[in-house]
Amino acid sequence: MTSSVAQTAADRLIRAAGPADGVPSVLLMFGELALKGRKRSSFAAVLQRNLRRALRGAGAIELQRRGSSFAVVTTAESLARVLEVTTELPGFSVVQPALRLEPSVAHASRAAVEVVRDWPARSFAVRARRREKSFPVTSMEVARLVGAAVKNELGLAVDLTNPEVELHVDAYARELFVSVDRLRGAGGLPVGSSGRALVLLSGGIDSPVAAYRMMKRGLRCDFVHFSGQPLTGPESAYKAYALVARLNRFQGRSRLFVVPFGMAQRLLAT
């Protein structure tokens, strides 16, 4: 089941996709990874591998690397699911549902109008970034032209300091992205970039929370649970399996080792 935040953002973008002639996409911005200097490329490779794994079965059509970000092209039917998956994946600070367009200011202006049309806002701002210098129009000029189109079509006031809605335009040489929602990502480092760990899973809340925090620091976690079997029932093992299944959403391919410790406990107690 997709989260309400992801579903709302997806629905808002899908309504604009048809009139704007845009393709539903998701822009994923690096978090701490952008600060890694010479090691950034190796961290990015780990993150890309994790992203490909997470997107299996989610309905993604295409995955592209864009400098300090990734662009995921998807469909209207799969957009909400892709948003949910990517907001949970450690390594991304911002997740933006966006429309991918032809690289022209005219396309950006039309998409911006459609994206903002249903927003209950009275003021807006355009934040434009020319990501590749081969795009022929400067960031400031893109913002001015797109802002003029929105103002003339919808009658909204321009407020660059405290707008009620912000439009984001990311311009590349061969494509252009327009977005309005910016969802918070999980942040941290990509799982697997800092080694491996074995987590003792007791069945309480402390150990899975600690495991999740270690995952966000780049550790890939496997799990071990000591069960009271055969002197007790399998309930604690079932709970451990359920916890690992939940944690697996953040890293994939998690392993759980269940150790039947009941007889050893009896010997230790006597």
Backbone bond lengths (Angstrom), bond angles and torsions (degrees), N, CA, C in turn:
res aa  C-N    CA-C-N  psi(-1)  N-CA   C-N-CA  omega(-1)  CA-C   N-CA-C  phi
1 M - - - 1.460 - - 1.529 108.88 -
2 T 1.324 116.77 129.04 1.456 120.49 -179.15 1.528 110.32 -78.55
3 S 1.334 115.77 150.64 1.455 120.59 179.85 1.523 110.20 -70.65
4 S 1.338 115.83 156.84 1.466 120.34 -178.54 1.524 111.29 -65.88
5 V 1.343 117.34 -34.61 1.465 120.28 179.68 1.521 110.37 -65.32
6 A 1.338 116.62 -46.47 1.465 120.69 179.37 1.520 110.88 -63.87
7 Q 1.327 117.05 -41.03 1.459 120.31 -178.37 1.524 111.33 -66.96
8 T 1.330 117.00 -41.32 1.466 120.61 179.19 1.522 111.20 -63.12
9 A 1.332 116.79 -45.45 1.465 120.74 179.11 1.519 111.15 -63.50
10 A 1.338 116.33 -39.61 1.466 120.13 179.38 1.523 111.11 -66.11
11 D 1.320 117.06 -45.33 1.471 120.61 -179.34 1.522 111.23 -60.68
12 R 1.321 115.99 -40.31 1.458 120.61 -178.47 1.534 110.48 -64.05
13 L 1.317 116.40 -41.44 1.464 120.20 -178.51 1.523 111.39 -72.66
14 I 1.326 116.65 -39.26 1.466 120.69 -177.24 1.522 110.96 -63.45
15 R 1.341 116.92 -36.96 1.468 119.68 178.98 1.522 111.57 -61.24
16 A 1.329 116.37 -29.78 1.467 120.23 -178.43 1.519 112.83 -89.94
17 A 1.328 117.92 -16.27 1.468 120.91 -171.78 1.520 112.53 -63.12
18 G 1.341 116.96 -43.73 1.464 119.97 -177.97 1.514 113.43 -64.37
19 P 1.339 118.22 -58.92 1.469 119.68 179.42 1.528 113.70 -59.86
20 A 1.330 117.17 -29.53 1.465 120.49 -177.85 1.520 112.73 -87.66
21 D 1.335 116.73 -7.80 1.466 121.16 -177.96 1.524 110.88 57.70
22 G 1.336 115.37 46.08 1.463 120.47 -178.67 1.514 111.96 -116.73
23 V 1.325 116.03 160.91 1.460 122.92 179.69 1.527 108.75 -104.58
24 P 1.348 118.89 125.15 1.464 120.37 178.87 1.526 111.53 -58.51
25 S 1.319 115.98 130.40 1.462 122.19 -177.32 1.523 109.25 -145.79
26 V 1.325 115.33 171.66 1.462 121.47 176.75 1.522 108.32 -135.48
27 L 1.333 116.79 125.92 1.464 122.27 174.49 1.526 108.63 -96.74
28 L 1.325 116.58 131.60 1.457 122.79 -176.93 1.523 109.07 -119.31
29 M 1.324 116.70 115.46 1.458 122.06 -176.05 1.527 110.83 -97.71
30 F 1.334 116.32 134.53 1.456 121.19 179.34 1.524 110.89 -61.39
31 G 1.338 115.56 149.85 1.451 121.33 173.80 1.518 109.89 -99.21
32 E 1.338 116.63 -116.29 1.468 121.35 179.09 1.522 112.12 -59.81
33 L 1.298 115.68 -23.61 1.466 121.21 -177.98 1.524 111.92 -54.26
34 A 1.325 116.35 -32.84 1.465 120.30 -177.96 1.529 112.32 -66.80
35 L 1.341 117.97 -13.76 1.464 121.68 -177.34 1.524 113.06 -98.49
36 K 1.319 117.75 5.59 1.459 120.72 -169.94 1.523 114.73 -85.32
37 G 1.310 118.18 -0.75 1.462 121.07 173.38 1.508 113.54 60.12
38 R 1.349 116.45 -125.29 1.457 121.00 -174.41 1.522 112.81 -66.07
39 K 1.323 118.01 -23.34 1.462 121.33 -179.69 1.527 112.69 -89.81
40 R 1.320 116.90 1.52 1.460 119.46 -174.49 1.520 112.15 -61.35
41 S 1.330 117.82 -38.14 1.464 120.00 -177.41 1.524 111.43 -63.46
42 S 1.333 117.37 -38.83 1.467 119.46 179.38 1.526 110.95 -70.64
43 F 1.339 117.46 -38.30 1.462 120.66 175.58 1.529 110.19 -63.87
44 A 1.337 116.64 -41.20 1.462 120.76 -179.92 1.518 111.38 -64.44
45 A 1.335 117.49 -35.38 1.463 120.65 177.91 1.526 110.85 -65.02
46 V 1.336 116.79 -40.43 1.468 120.51 176.38 1.519 110.25 -64.00
47 L 1.326 116.71 -43.64 1.459 121.01 179.94 1.525 111.19 -63.04
48 Q 1.324 117.29 -41.01 1.461 120.49 178.97 1.527 110.83 -64.07
49 R 1.314 117.04 -40.35 1.463 120.54 177.55 1.532 110.54 -63.38
50 N 1.331 117.13 -43.64 1.463 120.33 177.49 1.523 111.41 -62.69
51 L 1.330 115.96 -39.41 1.458 120.40 -178.88 1.521 111.10 -65.71
52 R 1.318 117.06 -43.57 1.471 119.84 177.66 1.523 110.81 -60.37
53 R 1.322 116.66 -41.57 1.459 120.14 178.49 1.526 111.06 -63.43
54 A 1.333 116.65 -45.14 1.463 120.84 -177.09 1.524 112.28 -66.06
55 L 1.333 116.96 -30.37 1.465 120.73 -175.97 1.523 113.38 -84.27
56 R 1.320 117.80 -6.69 1.461 119.16 178.75 1.521 109.73 -61.43
57 G 1.298 116.15 125.08 1.453 121.16 -179.89 1.513 114.77 81.30
58 A 1.337 117.60 -1.34 1.469 120.58 -179.03 1.519 112.70 -89.53
59 G 1.335 117.92 -11.31 1.460 120.39 177.62 1.511 114.90 98.19
60 A 1.338 117.58 15.24 1.466 119.94 177.06 1.526 109.92 -73.29
61 I 1.324 116.72 140.15 1.458 122.26 -179.16 1.521 111.16 -98.55
62 E 1.322 116.79 -39.78 1.462 121.28 -173.06 1.522 109.77 -149.47
63 L 1.329 116.16 141.85 1.461 122.25 176.99 1.517 108.52 -125.08
64 Q 1.349 115.84 126.01 1.459 121.04 -177.54 1.522 109.55 -127.74
65 R 1.334 116.23 140.76 1.469 121.45 172.90 1.518 108.05 -88.34
66 R 1.334 116.08 132.81 1.452 121.74 -179.52 1.528 109.27 -131.79
67 G 1.334 117.45 79.84 1.458 120.01 179.74 1.514 111.54 61.19
68 S 1.338 117.35 -114.58 1.464 122.22 179.50 1.521 111.64 -95.10
69 S 1.312 116.27 34.23 1.459 120.60 179.99 1.523 109.54 -157.64
70 F 1.325 114.78 168.69 1.459 122.25 171.05 1.520 108.23 -122.13
71 A 1.319 116.11 151.89 1.458 122.18 173.22 1.522 108.17 -120.41
72 V 1.325 116.10 125.58 1.459 122.24 178.33 1.520 108.19 -110.51
73 V 1.319 116.78 119.22 1.460 121.84 176.78 1.524 107.89 -93.45
74 T 1.324 116.84 131.76 1.455 120.45 -175.93 1.526 109.79 -139.73
75 T 1.317 116.99 -160.51 1.461 122.46 179.15 1.525 109.00 -120.19
76 A 1.324 115.67 166.86 1.464 119.67 178.57 1.527 110.91 -61.15
77 E 1.335 116.37 -37.95 1.461 120.52 -177.85 1.529 112.34 -69.16
78 S 1.322 117.38 -29.00 1.466 121.31 -173.92 1.523 113.89 -102.75
79 L 1.321 118.02 -4.49 1.463 120.61 -172.76 1.521 112.57 -58.95
80 A 1.329 118.26 -46.37 1.466 120.69 -177.61 1.520 111.07 -61.92
81 R 1.328 116.96 -40.57 1.465 120.52 179.65 1.528 111.04 -66.09
82 V 1.324 117.43 -41.75 1.463 120.85 177.91 1.531 110.15 -62.35
83 L 1.322 117.70 -40.79 1.463 120.98 177.85 1.523 111.32 -61.96
84 E 1.321 116.69 -43.12 1.459 119.66 -179.44 1.526 111.11 -64.02
85 V 1.328 116.77 -43.89 1.464 121.10 -178.80 1.524 110.89 -63.65
86 T 1.311 116.91 -45.26 1.467 120.15 -174.12 1.528 113.01 -74.95
87 T 1.328 118.64 -29.43 1.469 119.29 176.92 1.527 111.58 -69.94
88 E 1.326 117.91 -22.11 1.464 121.28 179.93 1.524 113.01 -89.35
89 L 1.320 118.21 -13.36 1.459 121.41 -172.33 1.529 110.79 -83.29
90 P 1.339 119.17 119.49 1.467 120.57 178.40 1.530 112.01 -59.65
91 G 1.337 115.31 138.58 1.459 120.69 177.64 1.513 114.38 123.44
92 F 1.341 117.61 -19.95 1.462 121.21 -178.78 1.524 109.79 -111.42
93 S 1.330 116.38 133.61 1.464 120.67 179.81 1.523 112.11 -91.53
94 V 1.338 116.91 -32.64 1.465 121.84 -177.22 1.525 109.07 -134.66
95 V 1.333 115.49 136.93 1.465 122.70 176.37 1.527 107.38 -122.01
96 Q 1.330 116.41 117.83 1.464 121.19 -175.86 1.527 111.34 -116.39
97 P 1.334 118.53 112.19 1.467 119.18 167.63 1.519 109.04 -68.51
98 A 1.322 117.31 129.59 1.465 120.79 -172.09 1.518 110.61 -142.99
99 L 1.328 115.18 161.87 1.461 122.06 171.82 1.520 108.48 -100.71
100 R 1.334 116.40 126.32 1.466 120.15 174.95 1.520 108.45 -88.54
101 L 1.340 116.24 132.08 1.461 121.88 -171.67 1.518 110.73 -133.65
102 E 1.322 114.17 169.48 1.458 119.92 169.75 1.532 108.73 -64.23
103 P 1.337 118.27 146.17 1.471 120.50 -174.06 1.520 113.71 -78.06
104 S 1.325 116.02 72.53 1.463 120.47 177.15 1.520 109.21 -143.76
105 V 1.317 116.19 150.50 1.458 121.17 179.42 1.521 110.80 -65.96
106 A 1.323 117.36 -32.24 1.464 120.65 178.88 1.525 110.76 -62.41
107 H 1.332 117.03 -44.67 1.466 120.27 177.37 1.526 110.75 -64.66
108 A 1.324 116.58 -40.77 1.463 119.97 179.27 1.523 111.41 -63.29
109 S 1.314 117.21 -40.27 1.465 121.52 -179.01 1.522 110.99 -65.06
110 R 1.335 116.05 -45.11 1.466 119.18 179.89 1.525 110.97 -63.89
111 A 1.332 116.64 -42.61 1.463 120.20 179.43 1.524 111.27 -65.18
112 A 1.319 117.27 -40.73 1.462 120.82 -179.93 1.522 111.35 -60.51
113 V 1.308 116.66 -42.24 1.469 120.87 178.33 1.521 110.40 -61.06
114 E 1.331 117.46 -45.13 1.461 120.86 -177.08 1.525 111.79 -70.44
115 V 1.324 117.10 -36.41 1.460 120.51 -179.22 1.525 111.30 -66.60
116 V 1.335 116.90 -36.55 1.468 121.00 -176.02 1.526 112.51 -90.52
117 R 1.311 117.42 -14.51 1.472 121.41 -170.40 1.528 112.94 -52.54
118 D 1.329 118.38 -42.24 1.466 121.58 -175.45 1.528 113.70 -91.33
119 W 1.318 117.63 1.54 1.463 119.50 179.93 1.529 110.50 -76.46
120 P 1.339 117.39 135.14 1.473 120.02 176.76 1.526 110.51 -80.63
121 A 1.322 116.13 64.02 1.466 120.73 -175.20 1.521 110.19 -122.11
122 R 1.325 115.40 150.87 1.461 121.06 176.48 1.525 112.41 -109.62
123 S 1.327 116.58 -14.82 1.465 120.22 179.62 1.525 109.43 -138.15
124 F 1.326 115.59 157.56 1.465 119.70 -177.57 1.524 109.64 -152.14
125 A 1.332 114.07 167.32 1.467 121.97 172.38 1.518 108.07 -144.01
126 V 1.312 116.39 150.96 1.463 122.15 176.41 1.522 108.03 -111.29
127 R 1.324 116.22 124.55 1.464 122.36 175.65 1.528 107.34 -110.01
128 A 1.304 116.58 103.76 1.468 121.83 -176.62 1.523 110.53 -105.31
129 R 1.326 115.29 141.59 1.465 121.07 176.92 1.525 108.67 -134.08
130 R 1.315 115.56 121.91 1.460 119.90 173.96 1.526 106.90 -87.29
131 R 1.317 115.88 97.18 1.460 121.11 -173.77 1.525 112.48 -71.72
132 E 1.318 117.24 -27.51 1.463 122.00 177.76 1.522 108.82 -127.54
133 K 1.318 116.60 129.58 1.457 120.79 -174.65 1.524 112.71 -67.49
134 S 1.330 117.56 -14.39 1.463 119.53 177.64 1.527 112.13 -73.59
135 F 1.336 117.68 -12.70 1.466 119.17 171.87 1.531 107.06 -67.96
136 P 1.337 118.31 129.71 1.469 120.33 -165.79 1.525 116.48 -75.04
137 V 1.325 119.22 -8.89 1.466 121.78 -175.25 1.526 108.86 -116.34
138 T 1.315 117.04 138.37 1.461 121.06 -179.18 1.526 111.19 -70.97
139 S 1.327 115.44 161.16 1.464 120.68 179.40 1.525 111.39 -58.84
140 M 1.320 117.08 -44.53 1.461 121.24 -178.54 1.526 111.53 -63.11
141 E 1.323 115.96 -39.80 1.462 119.32 -179.69 1.525 111.17 -70.66
142 V 1.336 117.20 -38.07 1.468 120.37 175.94 1.521 109.82 -59.81
143 A 1.330 116.85 -47.06 1.462 120.61 -179.85 1.523 111.15 -61.21
144 R 1.313 117.02 -40.90 1.468 120.63 -178.83 1.526 111.13 -65.72
145 L 1.327 117.81 -45.78 1.465 121.30 -176.82 1.525 111.76 -70.19
146 V 1.318 116.62 -43.21 1.467 119.70 178.69 1.524 110.05 -66.33
147 G 1.325 117.06 -41.99 1.460 120.41 178.23 1.513 112.58 -61.52
148 A 1.329 116.80 -39.27 1.464 120.25 178.41 1.520 111.11 -63.64
149 A 1.333 117.08 -39.37 1.466 120.56 179.24 1.525 111.12 -63.92
150 V 1.327 117.15 -44.20 1.466 120.91 179.65 1.525 110.64 -65.61
151 K 1.310 117.14 -43.33 1.467 121.34 -179.20 1.527 110.98 -63.31
152 N 1.324 117.11 -44.31 1.463 120.61 -177.76 1.523 112.06 -70.25
153 E 1.334 116.72 -36.55 1.466 120.42 -175.87 1.521 112.29 -80.51
154 L 1.323 117.75 -41.20 1.462 121.30 -172.15 1.521 113.93 -109.68
155 G 1.326 117.47 -11.21 1.455 120.47 177.83 1.513 115.01 72.95
156 L 1.327 117.99 20.52 1.461 120.81 179.09 1.524 110.73 -80.07
157 A 1.317 115.26 150.67 1.462 120.49 178.14 1.522 110.10 -84.84
158 V 1.308 116.15 144.80 1.460 121.44 176.79 1.527 109.04 -85.25
159 D 1.333 116.25 128.09 1.465 121.79 177.70 1.525 107.45 -140.34
160 L 1.307 117.03 101.41 1.459 120.83 -176.07 1.524 112.90 -81.23
161 T 1.332 117.33 -11.98 1.465 121.02 -176.96 1.518 112.51 -94.13
162 N 1.317 116.93 -48.72 1.468 120.76 -176.74 1.530 110.10 -140.23
163 P 1.330 117.74 65.33 1.469 120.28 -177.58 1.526 111.88 -74.80
164 E 1.318 115.99 152.56 1.457 120.38 176.10 1.524 111.66 -78.16
165 V 1.314 117.28 -22.05 1.464 120.97 175.59 1.528 108.49 -144.90
166 E 1.332 115.77 138.29 1.462 121.86 179.10 1.526 109.79 -113.48
167 L 1.316 115.65 128.59 1.461 122.18 174.26 1.524 108.68 -98.30
168 H 1.317 116.05 135.58 1.461 120.90 179.12 1.525 109.11 -116.84
169 V 1.323 115.52 128.52 1.462 122.02 178.65 1.523 107.70 -121.54
170 D 1.330 116.66 118.38 1.463 122.45 177.96 1.521 107.96 -113.01
171 A 1.325 116.19 112.71 1.466 121.75 -172.35 1.524 111.08 -105.29
172 Y 1.327 115.15 127.00 1.460 122.90 174.41 1.524 108.37 -119.83
173 A 1.317 116.03 172.08 1.466 120.04 -176.46 1.519 111.98 -63.44
174 R 1.337 117.42 -37.89 1.462 120.77 -172.80 1.521 114.14 -111.83
175 E 1.310 117.81 -3.15 1.462 120.72 -179.52 1.520 109.29 -160.26
176 L 1.312 113.87 167.91 1.459 120.35 -176.85 1.521 107.77 -144.89
177 F 1.329 116.86 141.88 1.462 121.75 -178.67 1.524 109.78 -121.06
178 V 1.325 115.47 135.07 1.464 122.14 175.71 1.526 107.96 -121.50
179 S 1.327 116.41 130.09 1.463 120.43 -178.87 1.519 109.83 -145.59
180 V 1.326 114.64 161.79 1.459 119.72 178.30 1.528 111.31 -130.87
181 D 1.333 117.80 -34.20 1.467 121.17 177.75 1.525 109.94 -87.12
182 R 1.320 116.19 138.59 1.471 121.97 173.18 1.525 106.95 -127.30
183 L 1.327 116.23 104.94 1.455 121.57 -178.52 1.525 109.75 -89.43
184 R 1.304 114.98 146.08 1.470 119.95 -179.88 1.524 110.20 -77.30
185 G 1.332 115.93 127.47 1.454 120.83 176.42 1.518 111.58 -84.62
186 A 1.334 115.81 177.80 1.465 120.75 -179.11 1.521 111.88 -72.39
187 G 1.344 117.26 -24.26 1.456 120.56 -178.25 1.518 111.85 72.52
188 G 1.318 116.28 -163.70 1.453 120.85 178.05 1.517 113.38 76.00
189 L 1.333 115.04 -158.29 1.458 123.35 -178.43 1.524 110.02 -111.43
190 P 1.327 118.18 155.48 1.467 119.90 179.43 1.524 111.48 -65.82
191 V 1.330 115.95 137.22 1.460 121.14 179.67 1.527 109.68 -60.75
192 G 1.330 116.00 131.94 1.457 121.27 -179.65 1.510 114.00 99.49
193 S 1.323 117.50 -6.30 1.468 120.68 -178.82 1.523 112.56 -85.03
194 S 1.345 117.65 -9.35 1.470 120.88 -177.25 1.526 112.80 -126.94
195 G 1.333 117.76 22.17 1.454 120.23 177.33 1.518 113.10 99.14
196 R 1.344 115.26 -163.49 1.459 122.03 -176.05 1.523 109.80 -124.34
197 A 1.345 115.28 159.68 1.462 121.15 177.53 1.522 108.70 -146.37
198 L 1.328 115.96 152.58 1.458 122.26 173.90 1.521 107.34 -111.41
199 V 1.322 116.52 120.16 1.461 122.25 -173.44 1.520 109.59 -103.64
200 L 1.320 116.61 127.79 1.458 121.82 174.31 1.522 107.97 -78.33
201 L 1.316 116.19 114.36 1.463 122.04 -175.17 1.521 108.36 -103.23
202 S 1.324 116.37 107.07 1.459 120.56 -174.31 1.519 112.64 -84.45
203 G 1.313 117.46 -27.24 1.457 121.43 -174.59 1.512 112.40 113.64
204 G 1.341 117.20 -12.30 1.461 121.25 175.60 1.518 111.47 -86.15
205 I 1.328 116.56 -167.45 1.467 121.17 -176.27 1.522 112.17 -90.26
206 D 1.341 118.08 -25.10 1.469 120.27 -173.76 1.521 112.81 -64.34
207 S 1.325 117.47 -45.80 1.470 119.59 -174.90 1.528 113.07 -67.63
208 P 1.347 120.83 -42.58 1.468 117.76 176.38 1.526 113.36 -66.35
209 V 1.332 118.03 -33.59 1.468 120.18 176.69 1.522 110.10 -65.69
210 A 1.336 116.88 -42.87 1.462 120.47 177.46 1.524 110.85 -62.40
211 A 1.342 116.81 -39.83 1.467 120.70 179.14 1.523 110.78 -62.95
212 Y 1.331 116.63 -43.75 1.464 119.91 179.72 1.526 110.86 -61.90
213 R 1.320 116.63 -41.91 1.468 119.71 179.71 1.528 111.26 -66.13
214 M 1.319 117.46 -35.16 1.463 120.10 176.64 1.526 111.01 -68.86
215 M 1.337 116.38 -37.16 1.466 119.66 176.34 1.524 110.47 -59.19
216 K 1.327 116.60 -41.60 1.463 120.22 -179.89 1.529 112.61 -69.31
217 R 1.328 117.54 -13.41 1.462 121.19 173.53 1.524 110.91 -96.41
218 G 1.330 117.27 9.30 1.455 121.02 173.38 1.510 115.90 98.29
219 L 1.339 119.42 1.75 1.458 121.58 -179.40 1.522 110.90 -84.91
220 R 1.328 116.20 133.62 1.467 120.85 170.36 1.525 107.44 -88.38
221 C 1.326 116.75 126.28 1.461 121.67 -171.85 1.523 112.13 -109.21
222 D 1.329 115.72 132.46 1.455 122.69 162.35 1.522 106.98 -107.60
223 F 1.335 116.64 167.18 1.460 119.75 -169.63 1.524 110.61 -132.79
224 V 1.340 115.38 146.63 1.460 121.49 174.12 1.528 108.30 -131.15
225 H 1.333 115.43 135.44 1.469 121.10 179.95 1.526 108.64 -128.75
226 F 1.332 116.98 128.40 1.458 122.08 177.53 1.528 108.73 -94.91
227 S 1.336 115.05 114.32 1.461 121.64 -177.56 1.527 110.08 -98.43
228 G 1.322 116.53 152.02 1.461 121.30 177.15 1.511 114.14 -79.80
229 Q 1.325 117.52 2.44 1.460 120.73 179.07 1.540 110.52 -62.21
230 P 1.332 118.42 147.39 1.472 128.22 5.36 1.522 114.12 -89.25
231 L 1.333 117.94 6.86 1.462 120.16 -177.72 1.522 112.29 -82.12
232 T 1.319 117.64 -16.26 1.465 122.17 176.02 1.523 108.82 -125.65
233 G 1.306 116.31 172.19 1.456 121.09 178.37 1.525 112.07 -76.74
234 P 1.329 116.05 178.13 1.467 120.56 -176.68 1.525 114.27 -86.24
235 E 1.339 117.32 9.42 1.465 119.41 -172.16 1.526 112.93 -59.19
236 S 1.337 117.45 -42.11 1.468 119.02 -178.39 1.521 111.22 -65.90
237 A 1.337 117.25 -34.71 1.469 120.38 177.19 1.521 110.67 -66.65
238 Y 1.344 116.71 -40.25 1.467 119.98 177.80 1.530 110.56 -61.03
239 K 1.331 115.70 -40.66 1.465 119.43 179.49 1.524 110.41 -65.32
240 A 1.332 116.72 -39.16 1.465 120.13 178.05 1.520 110.94 -63.55
241 Y 1.337 116.91 -42.12 1.467 120.29 177.17 1.530 110.77 -60.16
242 A 1.335 116.77 -41.40 1.467 120.34 -179.75 1.531 111.04 -65.03
243 L 1.325 117.23 -39.93 1.467 120.37 178.75 1.523 111.53 -65.36
244 V 1.330 116.66 -42.04 1.461 120.01 179.59 1.525 110.56 -66.72
245 A 1.330 116.97 -37.44 1.467 119.51 177.31 1.526 110.83 -60.70
246 R 1.322 117.02 -37.78 1.470 120.05 178.09 1.523 110.71 -70.59
247 L 1.310 118.07 -43.96 1.461 121.26 179.93 1.522 112.01 -68.02
248 N 1.318 116.51 -25.37 1.465 120.37 -178.86 1.522 112.10 -63.09
249 R 1.309 117.54 -21.30 1.465 120.50 178.85 1.520 111.79 -63.10
250 F 1.317 116.62 -23.52 1.459 120.18 -175.82 1.526 113.60 -94.07
251 Q 1.341 118.01 -14.10 1.459 118.41 -177.49 1.524 113.81 -139.46
252 G 1.341 119.46 -29.60 1.460 121.36 -178.18 1.523 112.67 76.46
253 R 1.319 115.92 153.60 1.468 123.91 176.22 1.534 112.45 54.74
254 S 1.317 116.69 38.46 1.467 120.40 177.70 1.528 110.14 -73.36
255 R 1.326 116.24 145.33 1.456 121.45 177.91 1.530 109.67 -118.67
256 L 1.347 116.00 137.65 1.458 122.25 177.32 1.526 108.88 -120.92
257 F 1.326 116.43 126.51 1.460 122.33 176.09 1.528 107.86 -107.08
258 V 1.333 116.70 118.53 1.463 121.78 179.27 1.528 108.38 -102.14
259 V 1.328 116.57 121.21 1.463 122.44 -178.19 1.529 108.67 -106.66
260 P 1.356 118.70 112.87 1.472 120.54 176.31 1.530 109.74 -72.35
261 F 1.305 116.54 106.25 1.462 122.49 -167.12 1.531 112.69 -109.08
262 G 1.332 116.69 5.34 1.460 120.07 -172.91 1.514 114.35 -60.26
263 M 1.336 117.81 -48.62 1.462 120.59 -178.03 1.530 111.22 -65.70
264 A 1.328 116.32 -38.97 1.465 119.13 177.54 1.527 110.89 -63.69
265 Q 1.318 116.61 -38.08 1.468 120.09 177.30 1.528 111.05 -62.02
266 R 1.341 115.54 -41.05 1.469 119.38 179.55 1.529 110.58 -62.13
267 L 1.340 115.73 -43.80 1.461 119.19 -179.91 1.527 111.44 -64.60
268 L 1.322 116.05 -39.16 1.461 119.62 179.98 1.526 111.97 -68.01
269 A 1.336 115.96 -28.54 1.463 120.34 -176.47 1.523 112.53 -81.97
270 T 1.331 116.98 -13.80 1.469 119.47 -176.82 1.517 111.25 -101.14
